[in-house]
Amino acid sequence: MTQSDTAALPPDFASAVGRLDELTAQFAAAAGRVGHWDAPVPTCPGWSVRDLVLHLGTIHGWATAAIGAEHAPADPPFDGEGIPLPKWYRSRSASLVEALRAAGPEAPAWTLWGDRVAAFWARRQLHETAVHAYDLSVALAAGAGEPAPWSVPDAVALDGLREVIAGFYPRQVRLGRTAGLPGVVRFEVRTDRGEPLASLEAPASGADSSTNDGGAAPELGAVAGTAAELYLAVWGRGPYPGASEELAAAIRAACLTP
């Protein structure tokens, strides 16, 4: 992989943290529209809306604790007794944003992969929030409360695809959670207008694009769609556009994400 493939964050750290702040504020506002906390989240089977908000707030606290840490932090205890859940969530997310801004991109931090710097968590938490904001929007639309629309800029969705292909997927293989793809899969990313945006490759076995005998790995095929469509697909929130049933099944079986 090239350095650009493994970078912890798109170049502008300050903009990424600002975008995270905006997105977490939007999530908190959407959570304030929830009318039924026990309502299911269709995209997260077995979860209620309460579970979703608690999960994301806890992850924000965990990421905050990772800044400056040498080892993986423990999950922070719940500290929201007697506080409305949206307010508790916003407090956790605001603390994360504050910690990132105070630390700066090069501050030491424990991370899941790559450089051990705080920039990792600005990127990771941006995508964590974007995906779970989609989950909340689906739950609200399904009747949990007043609907809240979801959208993501092409640049964010494209970076999210890169994070999965260059970060989560190799980690899944490294941890023994999957044997990886049996061949190369191409992701042909388009804009909403159908214009080419990027072409990304997920390699066989999550590590490289060659077989054990030194030959080129087979190409399984390509999926083609908008950045947002493919972003949701790799996180199990939607179909793989432009893929045959066999190819889509092979990608899902490879467990690119946890």
N, C-alpha and C positions, 0 to 999 in steps of 0.2 A: 504494500500500500504506500501511497505517497504521503508526504506530510500533510497536504491539504485534505486527504481522506481522513486522517486521524486527529485533525485539529479539534480542540475542545469546544470551540464556539465560532460562529461567524465573526468576521473581523471586528465589528463594532460592539465591544462589550457593553458600553454605556447604553446603546440603543436596545440591546438584548435585555438588559435589566429593566429598562423603561417599559419595554413591551411586556415583560413578565409582570411588572407592577400593574399595568393596564389590564392584562388578562385576568390576574387574580382578583382585581377589583370587580371586573365583570362577572366572574364566577360567584363572588360573594353577593353581588346584586341579584344574580339569577337564583342563588340559594334562598334569598329573601322572598322569592316568589313561591317557594314550596308550600303547598297546602297540606300535604300528606307525607310525613317523614318516613312512614313505613311502606310507601309506594315502591314497587320494584323498579329496578334500572334494567331495561330490556337488553342493553349491550353488555351488562355485567351480571350474568345469571347468578342468582342467589343473593345479590346485594339489594339493599333498600337504599333510598336516597340518603338516609341518615348515614349508612355505611360509607357511601361514596364521599360525602363531605368530610366525615371523620378520617377516612383514608387519606384524602388529599392534604388535609391540614396536618396530619401526622407525618406524612412524607415531607412536607415543607419544614417541619420541625427537625426531622432527621437530617435533611440536607443542610439546614442551618448549623447543626451540631458537627457536620462533617467538615465545615470550613475551619481550618486550623488544626484538625485532628490528624493523628498518624494512623489510626485504625478505624474500622467501621464503627460508628456510634450505635448505641442501643436506641430502640424506639423511645421517644420522649413520652412521659406519662401524660394522660389526659388532664388538662388543667382548666376545663371549661364548665365545671359544675356551676349551675345557676346562671350561666351566660347563654343568651340565644346563640344557636349553632352558627348562623351566618356571621355574627360578631366575633365568635371564637375563631372561626376560620380566617376572617380578615386580619385578626391579630397575629395569627401564625404566619400568614403570607407576608404581612407587612414586616415582621421581624426578619424573614428571609431576605426580602429586598433590601432592608436596612443593612443586614450583615454583608451582603454582596457588595453594596456600594461602599461600605466602610473598608472592606478587605481589598478590593481591586482585583483585576483578572489574574495577576501572578501570585497572589497570596497562597501559601501552602494549604492543601486540603486533601483529605482522603477522598478517593474517587473510585468508580467502578472499573475504569480502564484509562489508559492514556496518561497524559501529564497530570501530576498530582497538584493541581492548581484550582483556585476557586472558580475560574471561568467555566470549568466543567459543569458546575451546578447551575449556573445561569442558563446554559443551554438545556441541560437535562430537565430542570424544573419548568422551563418554558414549554417543552414538549409534554411533560407530565400533565401540566395544567391544560394545555390545548386539547389533548385527547379526552381528559375527564370532563372538560367543559362540553365536549360533544356528548358524552354520556349523560350529563345533566340535562342538556337541551332535549335529548331523546326522551328522557324520563318525564320532563315537564310537558312535552308534546303528547305523551301517552296518558296524561291526566294527573300527574303529580302536582301540578300547579299551573300558573300562568306561563305560557310558552315563552322561550327565550331563543332567538335565532342563533345559529352558529356559523361561523365562517373563519377561514384562516388564509393569510396571504400566501401567494405562491412561494415566496422566498422562505417562509417558515416551514411550509409543508415539504418543500424540496430538501431543506436542511434536515428535517425529521427523517426523510427517507435515507439520507446519507448517514445519519446517526445509527439507524437500524442496520444498514448494510455493513458499515465499517466498525460499529461498536457493539451493538447488542447481539447481532448474529454470530460474530466470532466468539463472543463471551458465552453464548449458549453452547457452542461446540466445545469450548475450553472447559466448561463446567460439566460436560458429559450429559447435557440435557437433550441433545440431538446429535445425530451423525451428520447433519447438514444436508444440503441439496445434492442429489446425484449428478448434477450438471449445472451449467451456468444459466442463470435467468437474467434477461435484460428487462429493465424498467424504462420504457419510452415515455417520458414525462411531457405532457402538453399543457398549454395554457387553456383557459376557458374558451378561447377562440379557436382552439385546435392547432395553434402554432407550436413547433418544437421548442421545448424548454431545456431539456437535458436528457442524456442517455446514461443510465447507471447499470452496473453489472453486479449481481450477487454471485460470488464464485461457488464452485462445488466444494463441499465439505467445510465451508466457512472460512477457509484459510488462504487458498490460492486457486489458480485456474488450471492446474495440471494434475494428471492422474498419477497413480503410484508408479507406473512404468515410464513416466516422463513424457507421455503424449498429452495432447490437448484434451481437456475435459469436454464431454459432449455438451452441446447447447440444448437445453430443455425447451426453450422458446422465449417469447416476449409477452409482457403485459403492457398495455398502452392506455393511458388515461390522464386526467388532470392530476396536478400535484396533490390536491386535496383528496381525490379518490384513491390514489395509491397510498397516501399517508394513512388514511383510515383502513385500507385493506391490510397493510403490514401489521397494524395493531388489532386486527381481527374485528374491525368495526364495519366492514363492508366487503363486497365481492371484488375479485381481481378483474378489472375491466379488460376486455380484449383477450382473455385467456380461455383456453379450452377447459373442460371439466377436469381432464387429467392433469393439466399443468397447474391449475388452481389447487387441486388436491395435493400435488407434490410440494407446492410451496407451503401450504398449511402444515403438512406432515413434517416439514423441516423445522418448524417452530423458530422462526427468525427472531421472535420476541418472547419474553417470559409469559 
